[in-house]
């Protein structure tokens, strides 16, 4: 089967799955897949967990990432988005063209065990420190969603974790939080410019998925009412508008694009053009330009998430909006 046929099938499957109402599964179904999870302990109502057909690790996480020098990368568009991470002079980029088909990478960067995550339904890409209570955790994908956001699990206790927040919400570790690690959602060209000796994640098997094709093409233009996300939003902000989230505050991408630079207390948020949207065109390299964002404090990178407005509203109902 050709890669284009596979890509077309994935697009149709994704649209069909996400256009229908997500269903609630029984705890008995979960226990069959996760026998070590303590479903009696949770910080959320279990009915908030939804399913759309994926199961445990059917979206396969990456446990042994493969990298090439950025200078050797010639098959990724220069404006394609990557999660760029630098720890102790160890610089690595994780292309969203790979993350959207795997969503989770367990890696060690600059001696720090990290969890690189991306949820394409929320456009949420954040990196966490995998160390907790003296242990280093490895993570997989439950295949389930909460507020349309990926729910992960750790291999040690099989507790379930929210990708957007890094909080354990079900199981023995409920209430624990992973520490965020500063990372940038940036173009490959921006990463290459600041880390010319850096490494870029590449597929272990380039033919395994239609890397470079987005099953989520068209999300940028979804009409109101389709894939509705019923979370209260300020007037004039739509569910799929992009916002830059730091802690309990969000700045609209429209504001940053208009101002180019925004000072907020000791934070500086900066926008510049040159990054493709993953949610626009079928081929990521042809997506519209949504720009690159950096968030710094005293010149040092600060963790942020460039996600959809509905995601911020869902996980920060009392959050502060800047427009």
Wavefront OBJ file of the C-alpha trace (Angstrom):
o trace
v 0.000 0.000 0.000
v 1.463 3.377 -0.989
v 2.226 6.038 1.584
v -0.330 8.378 -0.010
v -3.069 5.735 0.316
v -2.096 5.176 3.943
v -2.129 8.929 4.539
v -5.589 9.282 2.983
v -6.904 6.429 5.111
v -5.476 8.018 8.255
v -7.059 11.367 7.428
v -10.486 9.813 6.888
v -10.191 7.686 10.025
v -9.134 10.650 12.166
v -11.921 12.889 10.920
v -14.543 10.180 11.395
v -13.338 9.323 14.889
v -13.142 12.885 16.136
v -16.340 14.124 14.507
v -18.415 11.718 16.572
v -19.179 12.054 20.264
v -16.451 10.543 22.398
v -17.812 7.659 24.407
v -17.421 6.723 28.048
v -16.001 3.256 28.709
v -16.531 1.094 31.752
v -13.824 0.742 34.378
v -13.884 -2.995 33.668
v -12.535 -2.294 30.181
v -9.725 -0.210 31.656
v -8.829 -2.847 34.244
v -8.425 -5.459 31.538
v -5.767 -3.273 29.897
v -4.293 -1.776 33.075
v -4.382 -4.466 35.785
v -1.929 -2.544 38.015
v -3.854 0.748 38.019
v -5.689 1.584 41.251
v -8.909 3.043 39.854
v -10.227 3.582 43.378
v -7.825 6.520 43.780
v -8.373 9.555 41.552
v -8.377 13.347 41.628
v -10.969 13.637 38.850
v -14.398 12.142 38.127
v -13.740 8.968 36.130
v -16.574 9.838 33.750
v -14.387 12.641 32.358
v -12.222 10.000 30.677
v -13.315 9.404 27.084
v -12.407 6.971 24.327
v -12.235 7.387 20.580
v -11.014 3.930 19.568
v -7.366 4.013 20.607
v -6.141 1.561 23.261
v -3.032 1.063 25.361
v -0.021 2.103 23.264
v -1.896 1.677 19.990
v -0.374 5.128 19.427
v 3.153 3.800 20.014
v 5.457 5.838 22.265
v 9.156 6.049 21.470
v 11.438 4.482 24.075
v 14.675 4.295 22.085
v 14.824 7.520 20.067
v 17.099 7.755 17.022
v 18.786 11.033 16.098
v 20.791 12.540 13.272
v 22.851 15.752 13.267
v 20.721 18.716 12.225
v 23.209 19.399 9.430
v 22.246 16.026 7.867
v 18.484 16.687 7.850
v 17.279 17.459 4.340
v 13.821 15.846 4.162
v 11.999 18.167 6.612
v 10.802 21.594 5.531
v 12.744 24.463 7.142
v 9.541 25.956 8.573
v 8.157 22.674 9.916
v 7.546 22.755 13.690
v 9.777 20.981 16.184
v 9.991 20.899 19.957
v 13.490 22.220 20.608
v 15.192 21.304 23.875
v 18.640 22.184 25.224
v 20.042 20.916 28.526
v 23.721 21.301 29.434
v 24.752 21.983 25.823
v 22.863 18.885 24.622
v 20.431 20.288 22.017
v 17.741 18.105 20.441
v 14.757 18.743 18.212
v 11.637 16.560 18.081
v 9.729 17.195 14.818
v 5.967 17.367 15.183
v 5.725 15.315 11.971
v 6.971 12.411 14.130
v 5.351 13.324 17.429
v 1.842 13.481 15.981
v 2.065 9.736 15.222
v 3.777 8.774 18.511
v 2.869 11.558 20.981
v 5.407 10.429 23.608
v 9.206 10.187 23.616
v 11.119 8.895 26.648
v 14.614 10.319 26.364
v 17.622 11.543 28.354
v 19.018 14.955 27.424
v 22.071 16.472 29.087
v 21.863 13.739 31.717
v 18.225 14.575 32.563
v 15.535 11.923 31.929
v 12.820 13.773 30.010
v 9.335 13.062 28.744
v 8.651 14.797 25.425
v 4.917 14.982 24.718
v 2.621 16.261 21.990
v -1.166 15.993 21.753
v -2.285 16.973 18.230
v -5.944 17.305 19.241
v -4.905 20.131 21.580
v -1.727 21.259 19.811
v -0.132 20.882 23.238
v 3.614 20.203 23.215
v 5.410 20.198 26.557
v 8.453 18.507 28.084
v 8.692 17.120 31.621
v 11.397 15.761 33.919
v 10.658 12.027 34.292
v 12.112 11.837 37.790
v 9.666 11.585 40.680
v 10.239 10.595 44.321
v 13.713 9.277 43.524
v 12.550 7.138 40.587
v 12.813 7.614 36.855
v 9.502 6.809 35.207
v 8.869 5.548 31.688
v 5.609 6.559 30.033
v 3.133 5.135 27.570
v -0.196 6.189 26.096
v -3.488 4.954 27.593
v -5.243 5.736 24.319
v -7.844 7.712 26.260
v -8.647 11.405 26.399
v -9.779 13.917 28.976
v -10.981 17.286 27.704
v -9.698 16.046 24.307
v -6.177 15.833 25.755
v -4.015 12.712 25.824
v -3.945 10.652 29.019
v -0.603 8.914 29.622
v 0.441 6.200 32.081
v 3.677 5.316 33.815
v 5.092 1.789 33.650
v 5.961 1.640 37.357
v 2.506 2.093 38.932
v 0.288 2.344 35.836
v -1.072 5.611 37.202
v -2.770 7.765 34.567
v -1.350 11.210 33.806
v -2.708 14.302 32.053
v -0.433 15.371 29.214
v -1.282 19.089 29.279
v -0.579 19.477 33.006
v 1.842 16.680 33.932
v -0.426 15.667 36.822
v -1.288 12.109 37.819
v -5.092 11.961 37.910
v -5.821 8.250 38.483
v -3.914 5.595 40.419
v -1.364 5.333 43.194
v 0.462 8.525 42.208
v -2.699 10.651 41.955
v -1.973 14.288 42.773
v 1.725 14.091 41.909
v 3.076 16.481 39.277
v 6.060 16.268 36.992
v 8.320 19.296 36.701
v 8.184 21.164 33.408
v 11.390 21.550 31.392
v 11.808 24.670 29.207
v 11.397 23.856 25.521
v 10.517 25.832 22.409
v 7.900 25.109 19.784
v 9.906 26.451 16.857
v 10.729 25.844 13.226
v 13.502 23.494 12.202
v 15.330 26.508 10.747
v 15.138 28.360 14.075
v 16.482 25.304 15.924
v 19.280 24.871 13.379
v 20.276 28.534 13.729
v 20.607 28.382 17.502
v 21.974 24.827 17.725
v 24.023 24.096 14.557
v 25.548 21.050 16.269
v 22.204 19.809 17.598
v 20.452 16.505 16.964
v 17.069 15.858 15.348
v 14.768 12.923 16.083
v 14.246 10.709 13.029
v 11.925 7.700 12.561
v 13.365 4.304 13.374
v 11.400 3.115 10.330
v 10.641 5.972 7.899
v 8.029 3.840 6.116
v 6.067 2.986 9.276
v 3.929 6.144 9.142
v 3.254 8.853 6.533
v 5.600 11.269 8.285
v 5.179 14.756 6.896
v 1.432 14.318 6.284
v -1.047 15.644 8.843
v -4.294 13.759 9.570
v -5.435 16.969 11.272
v -5.403 19.198 8.203
v -8.265 21.677 8.294
v -8.444 22.135 12.074
v -7.343 25.740 11.635
v -10.563 26.419 9.708
v -13.075 24.308 11.620
v -16.445 26.087 11.735
v -18.004 26.775 15.108
v -20.123 23.876 16.267
v -17.990 21.171 14.641
v -15.935 19.163 17.118
v -17.476 21.464 19.688
v -15.521 21.919 22.905
v -17.936 23.200 25.535
v -15.547 25.206 27.689
v -16.345 28.837 28.540
v -14.240 31.258 26.505
v -13.975 35.048 26.567
v -16.020 36.811 23.945
v -14.271 36.892 20.595
v -11.989 33.896 21.282
v -12.755 30.664 19.413
v -11.930 27.133 20.634
v -9.162 26.570 18.084
v -7.503 29.960 18.448
v -3.898 29.521 19.544
v -2.764 30.835 22.902
v 0.598 30.819 24.666
v 0.203 29.465 28.190
v 2.543 30.145 31.107
v 1.227 28.846 34.409
v -2.325 30.094 34.886
v -2.118 32.820 32.207
v -2.649 32.781 28.445
v -1.748 35.285 25.734
v -3.492 35.000 22.371
v -1.240 34.406 19.400
v -3.050 37.255 17.642
v -1.858 39.628 20.374
v 1.743 38.413 20.124
v 1.692 38.557 16.333
v 0.411 42.131 16.451
v 2.810 43.380 19.125
v 5.786 41.142 18.273
v 7.003 41.493 21.878
v 5.006 41.646 25.108
v 6.387 42.325 28.583
v 4.378 40.785 31.418
v 5.986 41.354 34.803
v 9.355 39.635 34.607
v 8.338 37.654 31.501
v 9.064 38.594 27.906
v 7.035 36.934 25.159
v 8.385 37.320 21.632
v 6.865 36.350 18.268
v 8.491 36.155 14.863
v 7.269 34.604 11.592
v 8.493 31.377 10.063
v 6.708 28.237 11.342
v 4.181 26.022 9.555
v 0.905 25.076 11.212
v 0.427 21.330 11.577
v -3.356 21.847 11.453
v -3.709 23.592 8.098
v -2.583 21.712 4.961
v -2.376 17.943 4.338
v 1.400 18.310 4.017
v 2.857 20.040 7.052
v 5.526 21.867 5.039
v 2.736 23.651 3.143
v 0.864 24.818 6.249
v 0.179 28.467 6.934
v 2.721 30.498 8.883
v 1.750 30.728 12.556
v 5.140 32.002 13.682
v 7.599 31.155 16.445
v 7.219 32.109 20.096
v 9.805 32.374 22.865
v 9.125 33.095 26.520
v 12.020 34.229 28.689
v 12.743 35.543 32.166
v 16.025 37.409 32.574
v 17.130 35.984 29.255
v 16.451 32.365 30.243
v 13.796 30.191 28.604
v 10.608 29.626 30.593
v 8.331 26.588 30.032
v 5.252 27.406 27.972
v 2.629 25.676 25.876
v 1.374 27.039 22.533
v -1.991 25.289 22.607
v -5.626 25.831 21.639
v -7.799 28.238 23.626
v -10.269 25.466 24.500
v -7.478 23.458 26.129
v -6.456 26.365 28.338
v -10.104 26.944 29.280
v -10.579 23.266 30.139
v -7.575 22.927 32.441
v -7.464 26.492 33.789
v -11.124 27.474 34.317
v -10.054 30.412 36.496
v -7.157 31.373 34.274
v -6.184 34.870 33.185
v -6.606 35.800 29.510
v -4.524 38.461 27.733
v -5.851 39.709 24.400
l 1 2 3 4 5 6 7 8 9 10 11 12 13 14 15 16 17 18 19 20 21 22 23 24 25 26 27 28 29 30 31 32 33 34 35 36 37 38 39 40 41 42 43 44 45 46 47 48 49 50 51 52 53 54 55 56 57 58 59 60 61 62 63 64 65 66 67 68 69 70 71 72 73 74 75 76 77 78 79 80 81 82 83 84 85 86 87 88 89 90 91 92 93 94 95 96 97 98 99 100 101 102 103 104 105 106 107 108 109 110 111 112 113 114 115 116 117 118 119 120 121 122 123 124 125 126 127 128 129 130 131 132 133 134 135 136 137 138 139 140 141 142 143 144 145 146 147 148 149 150 151 152 153 154 155 156 157 158 159 160 161 162 163 164 165 166 167 168 169 170 171 172 173 174 175 176 177 178 179 180 181 182 183 184 185 186 187 188 189 190 191 192 193 194 195 196 197 198 199 200 201 202 203 204 205 206 207 208 209 210 211 212 213 214 215 216 217 218 219 220 221 222 223 224 225 226 227 228 229 230 231 232 233 234 235 236 237 238 239 240 241 242 243 244 245 246 247 248 249 250 251 252 253 254 255 256 257 258 259 260 261 262 263 264 265 266 267 268 269 270 271 272 273 274 275 276 277 278 279 280 281 282 283 284 285 286 287 288 289 290 291 292 293 294 295 296 297 298 299 300 301 302 303 304 305 306 307 308 309 310 311 312 313 314 315 316 317 318 319 320 321 322 323
